[in-house]
Amino acid sequence: MINLFITASKYISLLLVVLYTYCNFRYLSIPDQEDAEPLCRWQFRIILLIHFLMNCIIFLKTEDVKTLIFYGAQLIFFIGYGLLFKTLYPNVNRLLLNNTSFFIAYGLIMLERLSFNKAIKQFVIILAAALFCMIIPYLIDKIWDLVKWRYFFALFGIGMLMVVFVMGATSYGAKMSISVAGLTFQSSEIVKISFVLCTAGMLNLAENFKDIMKASAVAALHMLVLVACKDLGSALIYFLAYLVMLYIATNRKVYLFLGSFAAMGAAVVSYKLFSHVRTRIYAWMDPWADIDNKGYQITQSLFAIGTGGFAGLGLYQGLPGKIPIVEKDFIISAISEEMGAVTAICITLVCLGCFMQMMMIATYMEYDFYRLVAVGLAIEYIVQVFLTIGGAIKFIPSTGVTLPFVSYGGSSLVSSFIVFAIIQALYIIQGNEDEMDEQEAMEDYAEDPMEDEEDYYDDSEDYDEEEESEDEDYEVEEVPDDEFR
């Protein structure tokens, strides 16, 4: 009976996630958010229904009352998070808000299936990060001109990365994290936000080539420290974000070409210098040659994806635990095995939808500095998604980065919340300004509603007078009847 319920829930959830993905892209095609409100409500209902079905399976398989309590806590969070955000900021972007809950729901479901304790830890961080990020739109509204803080952001970012370089713990060949009072966090996840803010500020104020070189030097210093820490995945994310921001700020394609050649050169140098890079390249090129050692992780990921097929085996029906570090770098492989490749593809498409929405918000911004900020954060987000999913499916070598909101990890989770909160802040503030402009225009019209009409009639009279003067100037030469004939 339980297996029958798992099978039925599997196909129902597949249908629901496809419908959610459709709503996501349908929303992007509607210019007015008020007209898209019904889609957002349907999206939220789909999230709750998928979450309910998957948690029913978890309870039936574990028969542990704690899973029901945990489900109740998650349900309260999803409902409360959306209501509180919409109450505090009526102009919030509903699509990004729904997608945040969508990713968190799938992440918690898979984490709870893999390790209940890790799911609890992840949920506690989610609560703290969500509450903290509630104030970010308010803070940015009060401290609007963050471009003045660009040098502070630069010093903060470089300083944090230097601390990791000096005191960081080495994991899988790279220094990526530090521990303080028993808490471990990855500095590069937080610094990628300050990196965008500092470089956007410097590029926004750049007036000549010398200023561009200063901004490039600051960006290069960030990346050199990351390379020294052998955190090449984060260095690549930073580099691509800066390259796109530089192109948008200058509108010169030559920087894209130069940056591409620099990236290829850096890849060759990294391959020569770092042994763990060579190991990952070998594992990517032919994982089957050393399936028990270097290629074990990627081959297990491919086995999981292939075994799951399009529909998946069903929750608790696969063996995702055989993939090393599955809850971080290869969470999408676990989802694909038990929930199906269709679900994994839909999650990828929703990530793409978030990126498209961020870029649309960037074009919506009037202030160039915040346009660059939105673009930089959007590029960092989509590159991280590409590196994670691309590494899991053997499209590119594994880089050790996580899938935002879905993978296990406090640093990645907090930084993802902050990124989405900043994008929301820009959208909310610009929306508030547009509403104020409309209100002022309506007030001006209410004070003197005939002003526009008088201007119209004045213009019409002037136009008529001009026509009359032209008619007077134009004289018709009379032609004698004989000549006419």
C-alpha positions as CSV (number, residue, x, y, z in Angstrom):
1,M,0.0,0.0,0.0
2,I,2.8,2.4,0.9
3,N,4.6,1.6,-2.4
4,L,1.4,2.3,-4.3
5,F,1.0,5.7,-2.5
6,I,4.7,6.5,-3.4
7,T,4.1,5.7,-7.0
8,A,0.9,7.8,-7.2
9,S,2.6,10.7,-5.4
10,K,5.5,10.5,-7.8
11,Y,3.4,11.1,-10.9
12,I,1.2,13.7,-9.2
13,S,4.3,15.7,-8.1
14,L,5.7,15.4,-11.6
15,L,2.6,16.9,-13.0
16,L,2.6,19.6,-10.4
17,V,6.2,20.6,-10.9
18,V,5.7,20.9,-14.6
19,L,2.7,23.1,-14.0
20,Y,4.7,25.2,-11.6
21,T,7.4,25.7,-14.2
22,Y,4.8,26.7,-16.8
23,C,3.4,29.3,-14.4
24,N,6.9,30.6,-13.8
25,F,7.5,31.4,-17.5
26,R,4.0,32.5,-18.0
27,Y,4.5,35.1,-15.3
28,L,7.5,36.5,-17.1
29,S,5.4,37.2,-20.2
30,I,2.8,39.3,-18.3
31,P,3.9,43.0,-18.0
32,D,1.6,43.9,-15.1
33,Q,2.2,42.1,-11.8
34,E,-1.4,42.5,-10.7
35,D,-2.6,40.5,-13.8
36,A,-0.1,37.8,-12.8
37,E,-1.3,37.6,-9.2
38,P,-3.6,34.5,-9.9
39,L,-0.5,32.6,-11.2
40,C,1.4,33.4,-8.1
41,R,-1.4,32.0,-5.9
42,W,-1.5,28.8,-7.9
43,Q,2.3,28.5,-7.7
44,F,2.1,28.7,-3.9
45,R,-0.6,26.1,-3.7
46,I,1.5,23.8,-5.9
47,I,4.4,24.2,-3.5
48,L,2.3,23.3,-0.5
49,L,0.8,20.3,-2.2
50,I,4.1,18.9,-3.4
51,H,5.5,19.5,0.1
52,F,2.6,17.7,1.7
53,L,2.8,14.6,-0.6
54,M,6.5,14.2,-0.1
55,N,6.2,14.6,3.7
56,C,3.5,12.0,3.8
57,I,5.9,9.6,2.2
58,I,8.6,10.5,4.7
59,F,6.3,9.8,7.6
60,L,5.0,6.5,6.1
61,K,8.6,5.3,5.5
62,T,10.1,6.4,8.9
63,E,7.0,6.1,11.1
64,D,8.6,8.8,13.2
65,V,6.3,11.5,14.9
66,K,9.2,14.0,14.7
67,T,8.8,14.1,11.0
68,L,5.2,15.3,11.4
69,I,6.3,18.0,13.8
70,F,9.0,19.1,11.5
71,Y,6.5,19.2,8.6
72,G,4.2,21.4,10.7
73,A,7.1,23.8,11.4
74,Q,8.0,24.0,7.7
75,L,4.4,24.6,6.8
76,I,4.2,27.5,9.3
77,F,7.4,28.9,7.8
78,F,6.2,28.8,4.2
79,I,2.9,30.5,5.0
80,G,4.4,33.0,7.4
81,Y,7.4,33.9,5.3
82,G,5.2,34.9,2.3
83,L,2.6,36.7,4.3
84,L,5.1,38.7,6.4
85,F,7.2,39.7,3.3
86,K,4.1,40.8,1.4
87,T,2.8,42.7,4.5
88,L,6.0,44.6,5.0
89,Y,6.7,45.3,1.3
90,P,3.5,45.3,-0.8
91,N,5.5,45.8,-4.0
92,V,7.5,42.6,-3.5
93,N,8.3,40.5,-6.5
94,R,6.0,37.5,-6.0
95,L,7.8,35.3,-8.5
96,L,11.1,35.4,-6.7
97,L,9.3,35.0,-3.4
98,N,7.6,31.9,-4.6
99,N,10.7,30.4,-6.2
100,T,12.6,30.9,-2.9
101,S,10.0,28.7,-1.1
102,F,10.0,26.3,-4.1
103,F,13.8,25.7,-3.8
104,I,13.7,25.5,0.0
105,A,10.9,22.9,-0.1
106,Y,12.8,20.6,-2.4
107,G,16.0,21.1,-0.5
108,L,14.4,20.2,2.8
109,I,12.6,17.2,1.4
110,M,15.8,15.7,0.0
111,L,17.8,16.6,3.1
112,E,15.3,15.0,5.4
113,R,15.3,11.9,3.3
114,L,19.2,11.8,3.5
115,S,19.7,12.9,7.1
116,F,17.1,14.2,9.5
117,N,19.6,16.0,11.7
118,K,21.1,17.9,8.7
119,A,17.6,18.9,7.7
120,I,16.9,20.3,11.1
121,K,20.2,22.3,11.1
122,Q,19.4,23.6,7.6
123,F,15.9,24.6,8.7
124,V,17.2,26.6,11.7
125,I,19.6,28.5,9.4
126,I,16.7,29.1,7.0
127,L,14.6,30.7,9.8
128,A,17.5,32.9,10.9
129,A,18.5,34.0,7.4
130,A,14.9,34.7,6.4
131,L,14.3,36.9,9.4
132,F,17.5,38.8,8.9
133,C,16.9,39.4,5.2
134,M,13.4,40.9,6.0
135,I,15.2,44.1,7.0
136,I,17.5,44.3,3.9
137,P,15.0,46.2,1.7
138,Y,14.4,48.6,4.5
139,L,18.1,49.2,5.1
140,I,18.8,49.7,1.4
141,D,15.9,52.2,1.2
142,K,17.4,54.2,4.1
143,I,21.0,53.9,2.9
144,W,20.2,54.3,-0.8
145,D,23.5,55.6,-2.1
146,L,25.6,52.5,-1.3
147,V,28.1,53.6,-4.0
148,K,29.8,55.7,-1.4
149,W,30.7,52.5,0.5
150,R,32.5,50.9,-2.4
151,Y,36.0,51.1,-0.8
152,F,34.7,49.7,2.4
153,F,33.2,46.7,0.5
154,A,36.5,46.2,-1.3
155,L,38.5,46.2,2.0
156,F,35.9,43.9,3.7
157,G,36.0,41.4,0.8
158,I,39.8,41.2,0.4
159,G,40.2,41.1,4.2
160,M,37.8,38.2,4.6
161,L,39.5,36.2,1.8
162,M,42.9,36.9,3.3
163,V,41.7,35.5,6.7
164,V,40.7,32.3,4.9
165,F,44.1,32.2,3.1
166,V,45.9,32.5,6.5
167,M,43.7,30.5,8.8
168,G,41.3,28.5,6.6
169,A,40.9,24.8,6.7
170,T,41.8,22.8,3.6
171,S,39.1,20.6,2.2
172,Y,39.4,18.6,-1.0
173,G,42.5,20.5,-2.0
174,A,41.2,24.0,-1.4
175,K,41.0,26.5,1.5
176,M,37.4,27.5,1.5
177,S,36.2,27.9,5.1
178,I,37.1,29.1,8.6
179,S,35.8,28.1,12.0
180,V,34.8,30.6,14.7
181,A,33.4,29.5,18.1
182,G,32.5,26.1,16.6
183,L,30.7,27.6,13.6
184,T,32.2,27.0,10.1
185,F,31.4,29.3,7.3
186,Q,32.7,29.9,3.8
187,S,33.8,33.5,3.3
188,S,33.7,33.5,-0.4
189,E,29.9,33.0,-0.3
190,I,29.5,36.3,1.6
191,V,32.3,38.1,-0.1
192,K,30.7,37.6,-3.5
193,I,28.0,40.1,-2.5
194,S,30.4,42.7,-1.3
195,F,32.5,42.1,-4.4
196,V,29.6,43.0,-6.7
197,L,28.8,46.1,-4.6
198,C,32.4,47.4,-4.7
199,T,33.0,46.8,-8.3
200,A,29.6,48.1,-9.4
201,G,30.4,51.3,-7.5
202,M,33.8,51.7,-9.0
203,L,32.6,51.0,-12.6
204,N,29.6,53.3,-12.1
205,L,31.9,56.2,-11.3
206,A,34.6,55.4,-13.9
207,E,35.2,58.3,-16.2
208,N,38.2,57.1,-18.1
209,F,40.5,54.1,-18.8
210,K,42.5,54.7,-15.6
211,D,39.4,54.4,-13.4
212,I,38.5,51.1,-15.2
213,M,42.0,49.8,-14.5
214,K,41.5,50.6,-10.8
215,A,38.3,48.7,-10.7
216,S,39.9,45.8,-12.6
217,A,42.8,45.8,-10.1
218,V,40.5,45.5,-7.1
219,A,38.5,42.7,-8.8
220,A,41.8,40.9,-9.8
221,L,43.0,41.1,-6.2
222,H,39.9,39.3,-5.0
223,M,40.4,36.6,-7.6
224,L,44.1,36.2,-6.9
225,V,43.5,35.5,-3.2
226,L,40.8,32.9,-4.2
227,V,43.3,31.3,-6.6
228,A,45.9,31.3,-3.8
229,C,43.3,29.5,-1.7
230,K,42.8,27.1,-4.6
231,D,39.0,28.0,-4.6
232,L,38.8,28.1,-8.3
233,G,35.1,27.6,-8.6
234,S,34.4,30.8,-6.6
235,A,37.2,32.6,-8.6
236,L,35.4,31.7,-11.8
237,I,32.1,33.0,-10.5
238,Y,33.7,36.3,-9.5
239,F,35.5,36.7,-12.8
240,L,32.4,36.1,-15.0
241,A,30.3,38.5,-12.9
242,Y,32.9,41.2,-13.2
243,L,33.4,40.7,-17.0
244,V,29.7,41.1,-17.7
245,M,29.5,44.1,-15.4
246,L,32.5,45.7,-17.2
247,Y,30.9,45.2,-20.6
248,I,27.6,46.7,-19.5
249,A,29.3,49.7,-17.8
250,T,31.5,50.4,-20.9
251,N,29.6,48.9,-23.8
252,R,32.8,47.8,-25.3
253,K,33.0,44.2,-26.7
254,V,36.8,44.2,-26.7
255,Y,36.7,43.6,-22.9
256,L,34.7,40.4,-23.5
257,F,37.2,39.1,-25.9
258,L,40.2,40.0,-23.7
259,G,38.4,38.5,-20.7
260,S,37.7,35.3,-22.6
261,F,41.4,34.9,-23.6
262,A,42.4,35.7,-20.0
263,A,40.1,33.0,-18.7
264,M,41.5,30.4,-21.1
265,G,45.0,31.3,-20.0
266,A,44.1,31.1,-16.3
267,A,42.6,27.6,-16.9
268,V,45.8,26.3,-18.5
269,V,47.9,27.8,-15.6
270,S,45.6,26.3,-13.0
271,Y,45.8,22.9,-14.6
272,K,49.6,23.1,-14.5
273,L,49.9,24.4,-11.0
274,F,47.2,22.5,-8.9
275,S,47.1,18.8,-8.6
276,H,43.4,18.7,-7.4
277,V,42.5,20.5,-10.7
278,R,44.2,17.9,-12.7
279,T,42.4,15.2,-10.7
280,R,39.0,16.7,-11.5
281,I,39.9,17.1,-15.2
282,Y,40.9,13.4,-15.4
283,A,37.8,12.4,-13.6
284,W,35.7,14.5,-16.0
285,M,37.4,13.2,-19.2
286,D,37.2,9.5,-18.3
287,P,35.7,8.7,-15.0
288,W,35.3,5.0,-15.9
289,A,39.1,4.6,-16.1
290,D,39.4,5.0,-12.3
291,I,35.9,4.3,-11.2
292,D,36.9,3.2,-7.7
293,N,38.9,6.3,-6.9
294,K,39.1,9.5,-8.9
295,G,36.0,8.8,-11.0
296,Y,33.9,7.4,-8.2
297,Q,31.8,10.5,-7.3
298,I,30.9,11.4,-10.9
299,T,30.1,7.8,-11.9
300,Q,27.8,7.4,-9.0
301,S,26.1,10.6,-9.9
302,L,25.6,9.4,-13.5
303,F,24.4,6.0,-12.2
304,A,21.8,7.8,-10.0
305,I,20.6,10.0,-12.8
306,G,20.4,7.1,-15.3
307,T,18.6,4.8,-12.8
308,G,16.0,7.4,-12.0
309,G,15.0,8.0,-15.5
310,F,12.4,10.6,-16.4
311,A,9.9,9.8,-13.7
312,G,12.3,8.8,-10.9
313,L,12.2,5.7,-8.6
314,G,10.2,7.4,-5.9
315,L,11.3,8.9,-2.6
316,Y,13.2,6.3,-0.5
317,Q,13.4,3.9,-3.5
318,G,16.9,4.9,-4.6
319,L,20.4,4.9,-3.2
320,P,21.5,8.6,-3.3
321,G,23.6,8.1,-0.2
322,K,26.2,6.2,-2.3
323,I,27.2,9.6,-3.9
324,P,30.0,11.2,-1.8
325,I,29.0,14.7,-0.5
326,V,25.6,14.2,-2.2
327,E,23.8,16.8,0.1
328,K,26.1,19.6,-1.2
329,D,27.7,19.3,-4.7
330,F,25.4,16.6,-6.1
331,I,22.0,17.3,-4.6
332,I,20.5,17.5,-8.1
333,S,21.6,14.0,-8.8
334,A,19.8,12.7,-5.7
335,I,16.6,14.6,-6.8
336,S,16.9,13.2,-10.3
337,E,17.2,9.6,-9.0
338,E,14.2,9.6,-6.7
339,M,12.0,12.4,-8.1
340,G,12.9,12.0,-11.8
341,A,14.9,13.8,-14.5
342,V,11.7,15.8,-15.3
343,T,11.8,17.3,-11.8
344,A,15.5,18.1,-12.0
345,I,15.0,19.7,-15.4
346,C,12.1,21.8,-14.0
347,I,14.2,22.9,-11.0
348,T,16.9,24.0,-13.5
349,L,14.4,25.9,-15.6
350,V,13.0,27.7,-12.5
351,C,16.6,28.7,-11.7
352,L,16.8,30.1,-15.3
353,G,13.5,31.9,-14.7
354,C,14.9,33.5,-11.6
355,F,17.9,34.7,-13.6
356,M,15.6,36.1,-16.3
357,Q,13.6,37.9,-13.7
358,M,16.7,39.4,-12.1
359,M,17.9,40.7,-15.5
360,M,14.4,42.2,-16.1
361,I,14.7,44.0,-12.8
362,A,18.1,45.3,-13.8
363,T,16.6,46.9,-16.9
364,Y,13.9,48.3,-14.7
365,M,16.3,50.2,-12.5
366,E,16.9,53.9,-13.3
367,Y,20.1,54.2,-11.2
368,D,23.1,52.8,-13.1
369,F,24.8,51.6,-9.9
370,Y,22.0,49.4,-8.9
371,R,21.5,48.2,-12.5
372,L,25.1,46.9,-12.3
373,V,24.5,45.4,-8.9
374,A,21.4,43.5,-10.2
375,V,23.3,42.3,-13.2
376,G,26.4,41.2,-11.1
377,L,24.3,39.3,-8.6
378,A,22.2,37.7,-11.4
379,I,25.4,36.5,-13.2
380,E,26.8,35.1,-10.0
381,Y,23.6,33.2,-9.3
382,I,23.2,31.6,-12.8
383,V,26.9,30.7,-13.1
384,Q,26.8,29.0,-9.7
385,V,23.7,27.0,-10.9
386,F,25.5,26.1,-14.1
387,L,28.6,24.9,-12.3
388,T,26.7,22.8,-9.9
389,I,24.3,21.1,-12.3
390,G,26.9,20.9,-15.1
391,G,29.4,19.2,-12.8
392,A,26.7,16.7,-11.6
393,I,25.8,15.6,-15.2
394,K,29.5,15.5,-16.4
395,F,28.9,18.5,-18.7
396,I,31.9,20.3,-17.1
397,P,34.4,19.3,-14.4
398,S,33.2,19.4,-10.9
399,T,34.0,22.7,-9.1
400,G,32.7,22.1,-5.6
401,V,30.0,24.8,-5.6
402,T,26.5,24.3,-4.2
403,L,23.0,24.8,-5.7
404,P,21.5,27.9,-4.1
405,F,18.7,27.2,-1.5
406,V,18.7,23.5,-2.3
407,S,22.1,22.2,-1.2
408,Y,23.1,21.7,2.4
409,G,25.3,24.4,3.8
410,G,24.8,27.5,6.0
411,S,27.1,29.9,4.1
412,S,25.5,29.2,0.7
413,L,22.0,29.4,2.2
414,V,22.6,32.8,3.9
415,S,24.3,34.3,0.8
416,S,21.5,33.1,-1.4
417,F,18.9,34.8,0.9
418,I,20.9,38.0,0.9
419,V,21.2,38.0,-2.9
420,F,17.5,37.5,-3.4
421,A,16.8,40.1,-0.7
422,I,18.9,42.7,-2.4
423,I,17.2,42.0,-5.8
424,Q,13.9,42.3,-4.0
425,A,14.9,45.6,-2.4
426,L,15.8,47.1,-5.8
427,Y,12.5,46.0,-7.2
428,I,10.5,47.3,-4.2
429,I,12.2,50.6,-4.1
430,Q,11.9,51.3,-7.8
431,G,8.2,50.2,-7.6
432,N,7.6,52.6,-4.7
433,E,9.2,55.5,-6.7
434,D,7.0,54.7,-9.7
435,E,3.9,54.8,-7.5
436,M,5.0,58.1,-6.0
437,D,5.5,59.6,-9.5
438,E,2.1,58.4,-10.6
439,Q,0.5,59.8,-7.4
440,E,2.1,63.2,-7.9
441,A,0.9,63.2,-11.5
442,M,-2.6,62.5,-10.3
443,E,-2.4,65.2,-7.7
444,D,-1.3,67.7,-10.2
445,Y,-4.1,66.8,-12.5
446,A,-6.6,67.0,-9.6
447,E,-5.4,70.5,-8.7
448,D,-6.0,71.8,-12.3
449,P,-7.7,69.2,-14.5
450,M,-8.3,71.8,-17.2
451,E,-4.7,72.7,-17.6
452,D,-3.9,69.9,-20.0
453,E,-7.1,70.5,-22.0
454,E,-6.3,74.3,-22.2
455,D,-2.8,73.4,-23.5
456,Y,-4.4,71.1,-26.0
457,Y,-6.8,73.8,-27.3
458,D,-4.0,76.4,-27.3
459,D,-1.9,74.1,-29.4
460,S,-4.9,73.4,-31.7
461,E,-5.5,77.2,-32.2
462,D,-1.9,77.8,-33.0
463,Y,-2.0,75.0,-35.5
464,D,-5.2,76.4,-37.1
465,E,-3.6,79.9,-37.3
466,E,-0.5,78.4,-39.0
467,E,-2.7,76.6,-41.5
468,E,-4.6,79.8,-42.2
469,S,-1.4,81.8,-42.7
470,E,-0.1,79.1,-45.1
471,D,-3.4,79.3,-47.0
472,E,-3.0,83.1,-47.3
473,D,0.5,82.8,-48.5
474,Y,-0.4,80.3,-51.1
475,E,-2.0,82.2,-54.1
476,V,-3.7,80.4,-56.9
477,E,-2.8,81.7,-60.3
478,E,-5.9,82.2,-62.4
479,V,-5.7,80.6,-65.8
480,P,-7.7,82.1,-68.7
481,D,-10.5,79.9,-70.1
482,D,-8.8,79.8,-73.6
483,E,-5.5,78.6,-72.2
484,F,-7.3,76.1,-69.9
485,R,-9.1,74.7,-72.9
